[in-house]
């Protein structure tokens, strides 16, 4: 148990139809263990819904989990929706099955950090804490 | 003398457990057995397998999970694999098809043809099997939320091709309970979803008696992070829930129990995995005989397919996955699997290429034909360690089943989110063990390469125009079909759904013949039944 993320609010979201939510839940638990207040959307949420919740809940970061290969489209749509909600100051993270070749394109869409499934939970938490510091 | 020597060895080493937490003795001895089981292969409780002659009579079925893009693209891959000696097909469907959305639905945006093939109506199904004889090839569909609709469509395609339904062999996964727990392609609330599953089982038993109408799938429970014991415990508990549902509507136990099949992951702890299959086979036979009074051997037998553990594969040093797949295939076949899907080494991060899919198939063929594994029945039977682990796994699995029953049953445990939270916690523990180095994963937390090693030779790329092509064909079918006939079929389905004594399958088959789409059938049923409300609790 650390307090690295004490006082931070983070939304973990599953956009699209991909139903594999274990990664999202494991990360959510790790962020919570590090002191953050974590909200998890549940499955199959649209980018508009995710952005609305992010704005309403006044979160510091949004983490998207995507394994279906639709990350390029879904991340772009989510970043645009966050802009519309005037919530584009929140940090945007994405994790899941994301080929290295797509990382630059994701960053161009507004992603602050991409996590792969082989990173340790501590690495993820540290990186989130660094970005939110 | 030898006993005290082994005790000394056990005491000299630190305590070790399997990943499920079963104590591992430094040396196993016959004294560690709980209840000696001298049953022969093919004999109740089938610990040593359901066939007297094991794989001598018939090898396991070689399958490869595949399908992507359009029906045309997948048809081409199937014919490629069949030409190379694959003996059964395994159809992967895209997420819109799995979740009941047509390709043009806004919810389907960006997911059409990814992770599987898009099948929205009978025309797609016919294209998928073009030049493939449905009476000769056994086909497995990984489909759950819309399993009844896809099964209906397969029957309609066979009808149109003139293949008698009685000749069809294969499986639909059709295990909706585990979707709520682990994989998330649920659509309807639990109770009407259970009705659809029971309808399709009863209908298949009557209409297509050689077709397996359900494959109760622990694979996804495991993939979501559970232990081997939880995988088996949750899955057998789900199996019992289906049995109870079928009995509650008066279905014939001896008949439907013969058509239940199971599907599991196989992971890297070799002996625990072998023991897991042997234990579950024995436990299921006991449950069917002692709890339900099943009399025939077929109704007591536990038949299962296995897929190599996708979550055991690594994107780091991907060629290591070739070795993992070989070890896992050996564990699956030494456990007595009826079919095996091998993963391609690049599957941790992309759809397999033709080359990687072929190597995965060859891995099974090498093990089947060169290693001698298939020559003697249950060759690990009688191994002190394997028999000890089998006993211990059985007790632990039974404990999980009891825990769920004590909670109030599977349906309540799902509706409350209890099982979901349990799996998330196991997944978190598993990840933490890898992070800490307690569980070794070569290339990830041991023997890492410093230089970037995630690239493999060729990267599979589905045609970028797939999605547009799928939508164009979808619109075409909608324009060309007899709209009045489609509406009539939907209205009849609607009426039947209001009557709980009706079996919905014949109405779904009629809809498919009228080129009604998956999304249309689902939408109509949603209007009556509503959708599952996910209990979102961490």
Interface residues (C-beta under 8 A of the other chain):
Chain A: X16 X17 X18 X19 X20 X21 X22 X25 X26 X28 X29 X30 X32 X38 X40 X41 X42 X43 X44 X46 X68 X69 X70 X73 X74 X97 X99 X100 X116 X117 X118 X120 X121 X122
Chain B: X95 X96 X98 X99 X101 X106 X107 X108 X109 X110 X111 X114 X115 X179 X182 X183 X184 X185 X186 X223 X224 X225 X314 X315 X316 X348 X349 X350 X423 X424 X425 X427 X428 X431 X432 X434 X435 X444 X452 X454 X534 X536 X538
